[in-house]
Amino acid sequence: MKEVKLAGCGLSYAVVSIMGPQSSGKSTLLNHLFHTNFREMDAFRGRSQTTKGVWLARCVGIEPCTLVMDLEGTDGRERGEDDTAFEKQSALFALAVSDIVLINMWCHDIGREQAANKPLLKTVFQVMMRLFSPRKTTLMFVIRDKTRTPLEHLEPVLREDIQKIWDSVRKPHAHKDTPLSEFFNVEVVALSSYEEKEEQFKEQVASLRQRFFHSIAPGGLAGDRRAVVPASGFAFSAQRIWKVIKENKDLDLPAHKVMVATVRCEEIANEKFEAFAADEEWRQIEDAVQSAPVLGFGKKLSSILGTCLNEYDMEATYFDEGVRTSKRRQLEAKLLQLIHPAYQSMLGHLRSEALEKFKEAFEKALNVGEGFSAAAHACTNSHMVLFDERTADAHIEQANWDASKVREKLRRDIDAHVASVRAAKLSEITTHYEEKLKKALLGPVEALLDEASDDTWPAIRKLLHRETESAVSGFSRALDGFEIDEETRNKMLNSLEDYARGVVEGKAREESGRVLIRMKDRFTTLFSHDSDSMPRVWTGKEDIRAITKTARSASLKLLSVMAAIRLDDESDNIENTLALSLVPPAKTLLSPVQCKSLWRQFKMETEYTVTQAISAQEANKRNNNWLPPPWAIVALVVLGFNEFMTLLRNPLYLGIIFVAFLLIKALWVQLDISGEFRNGALPGLLSLSTKFLPTVMNILRKLAEEGNRPTGPEPQRNVELTAKSFRSSTSDLSSSGSSEVTSSGNGTEYSSSLNHDKKQ
C-alpha cells in the first residue's frame, strides 16, 4: 500500500485476481498481461506448486491503478485434504475484494462433465452465497491452449455449463430465484498455447491487456462494480475480510463496509485533529490570545478549521456517507472543543477592553459637563455596539457559539459601574449641599442663640426655611440629570431637609450644654456694665437689687430660649413657666430637673458677684467720706490762718508742699493703701509696714535715674517719661471687674468675667 501510494487513489483503482487449477499457467499469464514478476513454474522440472497463498502486485502501465492477486492453484497435491478448505477461503477472499476475477481453464476441459473447471466453479458459486450482499463481480473465463474450434462454438457450451452449475448450487431463500447476471458479468476469452504458439499468445495477451485500461469506467470490465472500499481503507478491509474468512464466518459485506469506513474515517479524523493541534498558525493564535485579543481571530480560525475539514472530506469522501458524516461531526466537535478555551479568552479580552473603554469615555463625558444619564446611555450604547462588532469579528463559521452570556455580563458590569458612579456622584452632590447648609446655618444659629431674645427662634426658623429652600432647589436641579424615580427623588430631598433641621437641632443641643456658662456671662455683663456698656463703679448710689433682678431676668430669658427647640411655628409660654415653676414643654433641650438644677447653680455662682459688688459699694462710700465734719473745718481755718499766711508770704514752702504731695500720692498709689485697709486696719498696717521701705527706695531710685539722665533738646519728653514711670507704678492696681466688648452681626454684645481667684 505505502510502496505504490494506493491511499491517494480514492475509488479510482481496481483489483484483479486469478483462480484456476495448479500449474495451469496463471502466474505466466499475469506476468505477460500486467507486466508483473510473479514466480513462474519451471517447465523442465514438471508440474509442481509454484504459488503458495495469495500474492499481490501492482499492474505496470495500466490506468487507473490496478492491483492483481495471484492465488494458489486448486486441486494441488501439496495441501492434501486441506485443499478444499483453502480453495474456499481464497475464492471467497478473491470474490470479496476483487472487481475482476480471471478463471484460468484448459480448452480441452470445456464440455466435460467431470472436468477440472466444474469443482472450481461450484466452489466459486457456493462461497458467493456466504456474502450477505455480494459485489457485482466480472468473471472472465480465460480459455488456455485454444484449439482450432472457434470461440463462437466454445463460448455457448461454457456458458451452458456455468448456468447448470449455478442452478445446481443451493442458495439462500432470499436468492433462490436470483439469476446469475445479478451477481456476475461473464466474459469469455481464448488464448493460444504459450509453449507452441508463443508469439500468437503474446499478441492475444497484448490485445486483452487493452481491455483493462479504464476498467472501472462505465462500459469497462468493472464498470458495474458495487460497494467499493476506498483505496485508503483497502489494506484494513482486506485484513478484516481474511480474518473473518479464517474464522469460517459468513461475510457481511455491508456491515464490513461500514466497519471499514468507521475505522478509516476515525483514523483520518485523528490524523487531521493531530495535524490541526500541531499547526503553527493555530499555536501562535492560542498563545497570543492568552494575553491580548487577536485581530481577525474568527477569520483565521475559520480558515484553519475549514482547511482541516476539507482535507478530511477529500480523504474520506469515498467511504460510507453515514459513517463519513458522523465522523466528520465528531472531528468538528473535537476541533471546536480544542479551540473553545481560546474563543472564551478572546471574548473575555473583548469584554474587559469594552468595559475599560466605556469607563474612560464615560468619565470623559462627565468631565466635559454632559448630563449623567445622557452620558451613560450614549456611552453604553456605543460600546455595546463596539463589543458586538468585535464579537462578530471573533465568530467562527464552523461553530454556533453564542456570545450572549458574555454580552449580558458586560452589560451587567457596565450597569454596575454606572450605578457605582451614580452613587458616588449623588453622595458627592449630597455632601456638597449638606456642607453648604452646615456652613450657612451653624454660624448664624450660634449668633442668634447667643443673643437669646424673643425673636431668636422665629429668626432661626426663617433662616432655616430660607437656606433649606435654597439648598433643596439647587439639589433638585442637580438631580435632574440622573433620571431618578420620583419616590427616590422625594426621599433624597426630604433627607436634605431633615439634615438641615438636624444641623440646627444639633447646634441648639450643643449650645444648651453651655447654657450655664452663657447665663453667667450674660449676668456678669449686665451686672457689671451700665447701659452705655461702661464698667460700673459702685459709688453707693446704685440699686444693686434692681440690677441683680434685671441681670437674672436676662439670664432667665437665655435659659428659656435654650430650654426647648422651637423649629415648629407654635406659640409657647416657656419663659413664664420657667419663671414660675421651671417646667418646659415636651420637646425640650433641658429637662425640668436640669432647668431647676441649672437655675440653683446659677444663683449660687452669681451670688458671689452680687456680694462683691455690695462690698465694693460700701468701700466706695467709706472712701468718699474723707472730708471732716463742718466744725472741724471751721476750727482748722481759724487755727491755721497764720500758717496759711506764712505760705502765701514764702512761695518756697508751696513748692516743698507740692513735692511732698506728689510723693505721698505716689506712695498712696504704689502701696494701694485703700485696698490694704479694705480687709481691716490691722492687716492693712502689717502689710504696709512690709511694703513701705521698698516702695520709698524704688521711688527715690527712679528719681535719681531721672536726675542723672543728660538733658536734651526735648525737656517735654523727660516730663512725659517721668509721668509714665509714675503711671507704671500704678499698674498693679486692679479694678473690681474687667470687661470686654464684642460685636456681632445682630448688634453689640457684652461679655465680662470677674477674676474671682484674684479677689479671693
C-alpha positions in Angstrom: 0.0 0.0 0.0 2.7 2.5 1.0 5.1 1.5 -1.7 2.6 2.0 -4.5 0.9 5.0 -2.8 -2.5 3.5 -3.1 -4.1 5.6 -0.4 -4.3 8.6 -2.7 -6.3 6.9 -5.4 -9.7 7.2 -3.7 -12.1 5.0 -5.6 -10.0 5.2 -8.8 -8.4 1.7 -8.5 -9.3 -1.8 -9.5 -8.5 -5.3 -8.1 -8.0 -8.3 -10.4 -7.5 -11.8 -9.1 -6.9 -15.1 -10.9 -8.1 -18.6 -9.9 -7.5 -21.9 -11.6 -6.0 -25.4 -11.3 -2.4 -25.7 -10.2 0.2 -25.4 -12.8 -2.3 -24.1 -15.3 -0.1 -21.0 -16.2 -1.8 -18.4 -14.0 1.4 -16.6 -13.0 2.7 -16.7 -16.5 -0.5 -15.1 -17.8 -0.4 -12.4 -15.2 3.2 -11.5 -15.9 2.5 -11.1 -19.6 -0.8 -9.4 -19.1 0.1 -6.9 -16.4 4.0 -6.9 -16.7 4.3 -8.2 -13.1 7.0 -10.6 -11.9 5.2 -13.4 -10.2 7.2 -16.6 -9.8 6.6 -19.0 -12.6 6.8 -22.8 -12.8 9.9 -24.3 -14.3 8.6 -26.4 -17.2 11.7 -28.6 -17.2 11.0 -29.7 -13.7 7.5 -30.9 -14.3 4.2 -29.9 -12.7 4.6 -28.6 -9.1 3.2 -25.9 -6.8 4.7 -22.6 -7.6 2.4 -20.1 -5.9 1.6 -20.6 -2.2 -1.1 -18.5 -0.6 -2.1 -15.2 -2.2 0.3 -12.7 -3.7 -0.3 -9.1 -4.6 1.3 -6.8 -7.1 0.6 -3.6 -9.0 0.0 -3.8 -12.7 2.6 -1.8 -14.6 1.5 0.8 -17.1 -2.3 0.4 -16.6 -4.6 3.3 -15.5 -6.3 3.5 -13.2 -4.2 1.9 -10.6 -4.8 -1.9 -10.8 -3.8 -4.4 -8.2 -3.5 -8.1 -9.3 -3.7 -11.1 -6.9 -2.2 -14.4 -7.8 -4.0 -17.1 -5.9 -2.6 -20.6 -5.1 -3.9 -23.1 -7.6 -6.7 -25.5 -6.8 -6.6 -29.3 -6.8 -3.0 -29.4 -5.7 -1.4 -32.5 -4.1 0.8 -30.5 -1.8 -2.1 -29.4 0.5 -3.8 -32.8 0.6 -7.0 -32.9 2.5 -6.8 -29.2 3.4 -7.0 -28.3 -0.3 -10.8 -27.8 -0.4 -10.8 -25.6 2.7 -8.1 -23.3 1.4 -9.7 -23.2 -2.0 -13.0 -21.9 -0.5 -11.2 -19.4 1.7 -9.1 -18.0 -1.1 -12.0 -18.0 -3.5 -14.2 -16.2 -1.0 -11.4 -13.7 -0.3 -11.0 -13.0 -4.1 -14.7 -12.5 -4.6 -14.9 -10.2 -1.6 -12.1 -7.9 -2.7 -11.8 -8.2 -6.5 -13.6 -6.3 -9.2 -12.5 -8.8 -11.9 -11.8 -12.5 -11.3 -9.9 -14.4 -14.0 -10.9 -18.1 -14.2 -8.0 -19.9 -15.9 -9.1 -23.2 -17.5 -8.0 -25.5 -20.2 -9.8 -25.6 -23.5 -10.0 -29.4 -23.6 -12.0 -29.4 -20.3 -14.9 -27.5 -21.8 -18.0 -29.7 -22.2 -16.7 -32.4 -19.9 -18.9 -33.4 -17.0 -16.1 -34.2 -14.7 -13.6 -31.6 -16.0 -11.5 -29.7 -13.6 -13.4 -26.5 -14.1 -16.6 -27.9 -12.6 -15.4 -28.2 -8.9 -13.7 -24.7 -9.2 -16.9 -23.0 -10.5 -19.0 -24.9 -7.9 -16.7 -23.6 -5.2 -17.0 -20.0 -6.5 -20.7 -20.1 -6.6 -21.0 -21.7 -3.2 -18.8 -19.2 -1.4 -20.7 -16.4 -3.1 -23.7 -17.4 -1.1 -21.8 -16.5 2.1 -21.7 -12.9 1.1 -24.8 -11.2 2.5 -24.7 -8.5 -0.2 -22.4 -9.7 -3.0 -20.5 -7.4 -5.2 -21.2 -7.2 -8.9 -18.1 -9.1 -10.0 -16.8 -9.7 -13.5 -16.0 -13.3 -14.1 -13.6 -13.5 -17.1 -13.1 -17.1 -18.3 -9.7 -17.4 -19.9 -9.6 -20.5 -22.1 -6.0 -21.6 -22.4 -4.4 -23.5 -25.3 -7.3 -22.8 -27.6 -7.7 -25.5 -30.4 -9.0 -25.0 -33.9 -12.6 -24.9 -32.6 -13.8 -21.3 -33.0 -14.6 -19.4 -29.8 -18.1 -18.8 -31.1 -18.7 -22.6 -30.6 -16.9 -22.9 -27.3 -18.5 -19.9 -25.5 -22.1 -21.2 -25.6 -21.1 -24.6 -24.3 -19.1 -22.8 -21.5 -22.0 -20.5 -20.6 -24.4 -23.5 -20.5 -22.1 -25.4 -18.2 -21.8 -22.3 -16.0 -25.6 -21.9 -15.8 -26.0 -25.6 -14.9 -23.5 -25.2 -12.1 -25.3 -22.0 -10.8 -28.7 -23.8 -10.9 -27.3 -26.8 -9.0 -25.8 -24.7 -6.2 -28.0 -24.4 -3.1 -29.0 -20.8 -2.5 -30.4 -18.9 0.5 -34.2 -18.3 0.3 -33.7 -14.7 -0.5 -31.7 -15.5 -3.6 -33.5 -18.7 -4.6 -34.7 -17.2 -8.0 -31.9 -14.7 -8.5 -30.3 -15.0 -11.9 -26.6 -15.4 -12.4 -26.3 -12.0 -14.1 -27.4 -10.3 -10.8 -24.1 -11.4 -9.2 -21.7 -11.7 -12.2 -20.8 -10.3 -15.5 -19.5 -13.2 -17.5 -16.8 -12.6 -20.1 -15.0 -15.4 -22.2 -11.7 -15.0 -23.9 -9.5 -17.6 -25.5 -5.7 -17.7 -25.8 -3.3 -19.8 -27.8 -0.8 -22.1 -26.3 2.1 -20.3 -24.8 4.5 -23.1 -25.5 3.5 -23.9 -29.0 2.4 -20.5 -30.3 4.3 -18.0 -28.1 4.1 -15.1 -30.5 0.4 -15.6 -31.2 -0.1 -15.9 -27.4 1.7 -12.6 -26.7 -0.3 -10.8 -29.4 -3.6 -12.1 -27.9 -2.5 -11.1 -24.4 -1.5 -7.6 -25.6 -5.0 -7.3 -27.1 -6.5 -8.5 -23.8 -4.4 -6.1 -21.9 -6.1 -3.1 -23.6 -9.4 -4.1 -22.1 -8.0 -3.4 -18.6 -7.3 0.2 -19.3 -10.1 2.4 -17.7 -11.7 -0.8 -16.5 -13.8 1.0 -13.9 -15.3 3.4 -16.3 -18.9 2.8 -17.5 -18.8 0.0 -20.0 -15.5 -1.2 -18.8 -14.8 -4.6 -17.4 -15.5 -3.4 -13.8 -18.0 -0.7 -14.7 -20.9 -2.4 -12.8 -19.0 -2.9 -9.5 -20.7 -2.1 -6.3 -19.7 -1.3 -2.6 -16.2 -0.3 -3.4 -13.9 0.2 -0.5 -11.8 3.5 -0.8 -8.2 2.9 -1.6 -7.0 4.2 1.8 -9.1 1.5 3.5 -8.2 -1.4 1.2 -5.4 -2.8 3.4 -7.5 -2.7 6.6 -10.5 -4.1 4.7 -8.5 -7.0 3.3 -7.1 -7.9 6.7 -10.5 -7.8 8.3 -12.1 -9.9 5.5 -9.3 -12.5 5.7 -9.8 -12.7 9.5 -13.5 -13.3 9.2 -12.9 -16.0 6.4 -10.3 -17.7 8.5 -12.8 -17.9 11.4 -15.2 -19.6 9.0 -17.9 -17.0 9.4 -20.3 -15.6 6.8 -19.1 -12.3 5.4 -21.5 -9.4 5.7 -20.1 -7.0 3.2 -22.4 -4.1 4.0 -21.5 -4.3 7.7 -17.9 -4.8 6.7 -18.1 -1.8 4.6 -19.5 0.3 7.5 -16.8 -1.1 9.8 -14.0 -0.3 7.4 -15.5 3.2 6.9 -15.7 3.6 10.7 -12.2 2.6 11.3 -10.7 4.5 8.4 -12.7 7.7 8.9 -11.8 7.7 12.6 -8.1 7.3 11.6 -8.4 10.1 9.1 -10.2 12.3 11.7 -7.5 11.6 14.3 -4.8 12.4 11.8 -6.5 15.7 10.9 -7.0 16.5 14.6 -3.4 16.0 15.4 -2.3 18.0 12.4 -4.6 20.8 13.5 -3.3 20.7 17.1 0.3 20.9 15.8 -0.5 23.6 13.2 1.9 26.5 13.8 -0.6 29.2 13.0 -3.1 27.8 15.4 -0.4 27.5 18.1 0.6 31.2 17.6 -3.1 32.3 17.9 -3.6 30.1 21.0 -0.5 31.7 22.7 -1.3 35.2 21.6 -5.0 35.2 22.8 -3.9 34.3 26.3 -2.6 37.8 26.9 -4.5 40.1 24.4 -7.2 40.0 21.8 -6.1 38.8 18.3 -7.2 40.8 15.3 -9.1 38.7 12.8 -9.4 35.8 15.3 -12.6 34.4 13.7 -11.5 34.5 10.1 -8.1 33.0 10.9 -9.5 30.1 12.9 -12.4 29.6 10.4 -9.8 29.3 7.6 -7.7 26.8 9.5 -10.7 24.7 10.5 -12.1 24.8 7.0 -8.8 23.6 5.6 -8.7 20.7 8.1 -12.3 19.6 7.5 -11.8 19.9 3.7 -8.8 17.6 3.9 -10.9 15.1 5.9 -13.6 15.3 3.3 -11.2 14.7 0.5 -9.7 11.6 2.1 -12.9 10.2 3.5 -15.2 11.1 0.5 -15.4 7.5 -0.8 -16.4 5.9 2.4 -19.9 5.2 3.6 -21.7 8.5 3.7 -23.4 8.0 7.1 -20.1 6.9 8.7 -18.2 9.7 7.0 -20.7 12.4 8.1 -20.8 11.0 11.6 -17.0 11.0 12.0 -16.8 14.5 10.4 -19.2 15.8 13.1 -17.1 14.2 15.8 -13.9 15.7 14.3 -15.6 19.1 14.1 -16.8 18.8 17.7 -13.3 17.8 18.9 -11.7 20.7 17.0 -14.3 23.2 18.4 -13.7 21.8 21.9 -10.0 22.4 21.4 -10.4 26.0 20.3 -13.3 26.9 22.7 -11.0 28.0 25.5 -9.2 30.3 23.1 -12.6 31.7 22.0 -13.6 32.3 25.6 -10.3 34.0 26.3 -10.9 36.2 23.2 -14.4 37.1 24.4 -13.0 37.8 27.9 -10.5 40.2 26.4 -13.1 41.9 24.3 -15.4 42.3 27.4 -12.6 43.7 29.5 -11.5 46.0 26.7 -15.0 47.3 26.1 -15.6 47.9 29.8 -12.3 49.8 30.2 -13.0 51.9 27.1 -16.6 52.6 28.5 -15.2 53.8 31.8 -12.8 56.1 30.1 -15.4 57.5 27.7 -18.0 57.8 30.5 -15.6 59.7 32.8 -14.5 62.0 29.9 -18.2 62.8 29.1 -18.9 63.6 32.7 -15.8 65.8 32.9 -16.9 68.0 30.0 -20.2 68.6 31.7 -22.5 66.2 29.8 -25.6 65.1 31.8 -25.1 61.9 33.7 -28.0 59.9 32.3 -27.3 61.1 28.7 -23.7 60.2 29.0 -24.5 56.8 30.5 -26.9 56.0 27.7 -24.7 57.2 24.9 -21.5 55.5 26.2 -23.4 52.3 26.9 -25.0 52.0 23.5 -21.8 52.9 21.6 -19.6 50.4 23.5 -22.2 47.6 23.3 -22.3 48.1 19.5 -18.5 48.1 19.5 -18.5 44.8 21.5 -21.0 43.3 19.1 -18.7 44.2 16.2 -15.7 42.7 17.8 -17.5 39.5 18.7 -18.8 39.2 15.1 -15.1 39.5 14.0 -14.2 36.7 16.5 -17.1 34.5 15.3 -16.0 31.1 14.0 -18.0 30.0 11.0 -18.0 26.3 11.9 -19.3 27.0 15.4 -22.7 28.1 16.5 -21.4 29.6 19.8 -23.5 32.3 21.3 -21.7 35.3 22.9 -24.9 36.5 24.5 -23.9 35.4 28.0 -20.6 37.4 27.8 -22.6 40.3 26.4 -25.0 40.1 29.3 -22.1 40.0 31.7 -20.6 43.1 30.0 -23.9 44.9 30.3 -24.2 43.9 34.0 -20.6 45.2 34.5 -21.4 48.5 32.7 -24.7 48.9 34.7 -22.8 48.2 37.9 -20.2 50.8 37.1 -22.8 53.3 36.2 -24.6 52.6 39.4 -21.4 52.9 41.4 -20.5 56.3 39.7 -24.1 57.4 40.2 -24.0 56.6 43.9 -20.6 58.4 44.2 -21.9 61.4 42.3 -25.1 61.6 44.3 -23.1 61.2 47.5 -20.7 64.0 46.4 -23.6 66.3 45.5 -25.4 65.4 48.7 -22.3 66.1 50.7 -21.8 69.4 48.9 -25.2 70.7 49.7 -25.0 69.4 53.3 -21.8 71.2 53.8 -23.3 74.3 52.2 -26.2 74.0 54.6 -24.0 73.4 57.6 -21.9 76.4 56.7 -24.9 78.6 56.1 -26.6 77.6 59.4 -24.1 77.0 62.1 -22.7 80.5 62.4 -25.9 82.4 62.3 -27.7 80.0 64.5 -25.0 80.3 67.1 -25.1 84.1 66.9 -28.9 84.1 67.3 -28.7 81.7 70.3 -26.1 83.9 71.9 -28.5 86.9 71.5 -31.3 84.9 73.1 -34.3 87.2 72.6 -37.9 86.8 71.8 -37.1 86.9 68.1 -34.4 84.2 68.4 -36.4 81.1 67.3 -38.5 83.0 64.7 -35.3 84.2 63.2 -33.8 80.7 63.3 -36.9 79.3 61.7 -36.8 82.0 59.0 -33.1 81.3 58.4 -33.7 77.5 58.3 -36.6 77.9 55.8 -34.6 80.2 53.6 -31.4 78.2 53.5 -33.2 74.9 53.2 -35.4 76.1 50.3 -32.3 77.4 48.5 -30.4 74.1 49.1 -33.3 71.9 48.1 -33.9 73.9 45.0 -30.2 73.6 43.9 -30.2 69.9 44.9 -33.3 69.2 42.9 -31.8 70.8 39.8 -28.6 68.8 40.3 -30.7 65.6 40.4 -32.4 66.3 37.1 -29.7 64.6 35.0 -29.7 61.4 36.9 -33.2 60.1 35.9 -34.1 59.1 39.4 -37.6 57.9 40.1 -40.0 60.3 41.8 -40.1 58.3 45.1 -36.3 58.2 45.4 -36.1 61.8 44.5 -38.5 62.9 47.1 -36.8 60.7 49.6 -33.5 62.4 48.9 -34.9 65.9 49.1 -36.7 65.1 52.4 -33.4 63.7 53.7 -31.7 67.0 52.9 -34.4 68.9 54.7 -34.1 66.6 57.7 -30.4 67.2 57.6 -30.8 70.9 57.7 -33.2 70.6 60.6 -30.8 68.2 62.3 -27.9 70.8 61.9 -30.0 73.4 63.7 -31.1 71.0 66.4 -27.6 69.7 66.9 -26.2 73.2 67.2 -29.0 74.0 69.7 -28.2 70.9 71.7 -24.5 71.8 71.6 -25.2 75.3 72.9 -27.6 74.0 75.5 -24.7 72.2 77.0 -23.0 75.5 77.7 -26.2 77.3 78.9 -24.9 77.8 82.4 -21.7 79.5 81.2 -23.7 81.7 78.9 -26.1 82.6 81.7 -23.2 83.6 83.9 -21.6 85.6 81.1 -24.8 87.4 80.4 -25.4 88.1 84.1 -21.9 89.3 84.6 -22.1 91.5 81.5 -25.4 93.2 82.5 -24.5 93.3 86.2 -21.0 94.8 85.7 -21.8 97.2 82.9 -24.2 100.1 82.7 -26.5 100.9 79.8 -23.6 102.5 77.9 -21.6 99.3 78.2 -19.2 101.0 80.5 -17.9 99.2 83.7 -19.9 100.1 86.7 -18.3 102.0 89.5 -20.0 101.1 92.7 -20.4 104.6 94.3 -23.1 103.5 96.6 -25.9 105.2 94.7 -26.7 102.1 92.6 -29.7 99.9 93.3 -27.9 96.5 93.4 -31.1 94.6 93.9 -32.7 96.1 90.8 -29.6 95.5 88.7 -29.4 91.9 90.0 -33.0 91.3 89.2 -32.6 92.7 85.7 -29.4 90.6 85.0 -31.1 87.5 86.3 -34.2 88.1 84.2 -32.0 88.4 81.2 -30.3 85.1 82.1 -33.7 83.5 82.6 -34.6 84.7 79.2 -31.5 83.0 77.8 -32.5 79.8 79.7 -36.0 80.0 78.3 -34.7 80.3 74.8 -32.3 77.4 75.2 -34.8 75.2 77.1 -36.6 73.9 74.0 -36.3 73.6 70.2 -38.9 75.7 68.5 -38.5 75.0 64.8 -42.2 74.4 64.5 -44.1 77.7 64.3 -46.1 77.2 67.6 -46.5 79.6 70.4 -45.4 78.6 73.9 -45.2 80.1 77.4 -41.9 78.5 78.4 -40.5 81.7 79.7 -43.5 82.3 82.0 -43.4 78.7 83.0 -39.7 78.9 83.9 -40.3 82.0 85.8 -43.0 80.2 87.8 -42.1 76.6 88.0 -39.3 76.0 85.5 -41.3 73.3 83.7 -40.7 73.2 79.9 -42.9 71.5 77.3 -42.4 68.1 75.9 -39.8 68.8 73.1 -37.0 70.2 75.2 -33.3 70.6 75.2 -33.2 70.7 79.0 -35.5 68.6 81.3 -37.3 70.3 84.2 -34.8 68.8 86.6 -31.9 70.1 84.6 -33.5 73.6 84.4 -34.0 73.7 88.2 -30.5 72.4 88.8 -29.0 75.0 86.4 -31.0 77.8 88.0 -29.9 76.9 91.5 -26.3 76.6 90.4 -26.6 79.9 88.5 -27.9 81.7 91.6 -25.2 80.3 93.8 -22.4 81.3 91.4 -23.8 84.8 90.7 -24.4 85.4 94.4 -20.7 85.9 94.9 -20.7 88.6 92.2 -23.5 90.4 93.9 -21.8 90.2 97.3 -18.6 91.5 95.8 -20.5 94.4 94.3 -22.1 95.3 97.6 -18.7 95.2 99.4 -17.2 97.4 96.7 -20.1 99.9 97.1 -19.7 100.1 100.9 -15.9 100.6 100.5 -16.5 103.4 98.0 -18.9 105.0 100.4 -16.2 104.9 103.1 -13.6 106.3 100.7 -15.9 109.0 99.5 -16.5 110.3 103.1 -12.9 111.7 103.6 -14.0 115.2 104.5 -14.0 116.1 108.2 -17.1 117.5 109.9 -18.0 121.2 109.3 -17.0 122.3 112.8 -13.6 120.7 112.3 -13.2 122.6 109.0 -14.1 125.9 110.8 -11.6 125.2 113.5 -8.8 124.3 111.0 -9.4 127.6 109.2 -9.3 129.7 112.4 -6.3 127.9 113.9 -4.4 127.6 110.7 -4.8 131.1 109.4 -1.3 132.2 110.4 0.3 129.2 108.8 -1.7 129.9 105.6 -0.5 133.4 105.5 3.1 132.2 106.0 2.8 130.0 103.0 1.5 132.9 101.0 4.4 135.1 102.0 7.0 132.4 101.3 6.2 130.6 97.9 9.2 128.2 98.5 7.1 126.4 101.1 4.4 125.9 98.5 6.9 124.1 96.2 8.1 121.9 99.1 4.5 121.1 100.0 3.7 120.3 96.3 6.6 117.9 96.0 5.6 116.3 99.3 2.1 115.9 97.9 3.4 114.2 94.8 5.5 111.8 96.9 2.6 110.9 99.2 0.3 110.4 96.1 2.8 108.1 94.6 3.1 106.1 97.8 -0.7 106.0 98.0 -1.0 104.6 94.5 2.0 102.3 94.8 1.0 100.9 98.2 -2.7 100.8 97.4 -3.5 102.0 100.9 -7.3 102.0 100.4 -7.1 98.4 99.1 -4.9 97.3 102.0 -7.3 98.7 104.6 -10.3 97.2 102.9 -9.8 94.0 104.8 -9.3 95.7 108.2 -6.9 98.1 109.9 -4.5 95.6 111.5 -3.9 93.6 108.3 -3.5 96.8 106.4 -0.9 98.2 108.8 1.1 95.0 108.8 1.0 94.8 105.0 2.0 98.5 104.7 4.9 98.1 107.1 6.5 95.4 105.0 6.0 97.3 101.7 6.7 100.9 102.8 10.5 100.9 102.8 11.0 99.1 99.4 8.4 101.3 97.8 10.2 104.5 99.0 13.6 103.2 97.8 12.1 102.4 94.5 10.6 105.9 94.1 13.9 107.5 95.1 15.9 105.3 92.7 13.7 106.3 89.8 14.0 110.0 90.7 17.8 109.6 90.8 17.9 108.0 87.4 15.8 110.8 86.0 18.1 113.3 87.5 21.3 111.7 86.2 19.9 111.4 82.6 21.6 114.0 80.3 19.5 117.0 79.4 18.4 117.0 75.7 16.5 119.3 73.3 13.3 117.7 74.4 12.6 118.5 78.0 9.0 117.8 77.5 9.8 114.1 76.7 11.6 113.8 80.1 8.5 115.0 81.8 6.4 112.5 79.9 8.8 109.7 80.8 8.6 110.7 84.4 4.9 110.7 84.3 5.0 107.3 82.6 7.2 106.0 85.4 4.7 107.2 87.9 1.8 105.8 86.0 3.6 102.4 85.7 3.8 102.3 89.4 0.0 102.1 89.5 -0.2 99.2 87.0 -0.7 96.6 89.8 -3.8 98.3 90.9 -6.8 96.1 89.7 -10.3 97.3 89.5 -13.3 95.3 90.8 -14.1 93.9 87.4 -12.9 93.8 83.8 -15.0 94.0 80.7 -14.7 93.2 77.0 -16.8 94.5 74.2 -17.5 92.3 71.2 -19.5 93.0 68.1 -21.8 90.5 66.3 -23.9 90.6 63.2 -27.0 91.3 65.2 -25.7 94.2 67.2 -23.3 94.8 70.1 -23.0 92.1 72.7 -21.2 92.4 76.0 -19.5 89.8 78.0 -17.3 90.0 81.1 -16.0 87.9 83.8 -14.7 88.5 87.3 -11.3 87.3 88.4 -12.7 85.6 91.4 -9.5 83.8 92.3 -7.5 87.0 92.4 -10.1 88.7 94.6 -10.3 85.8 96.9 
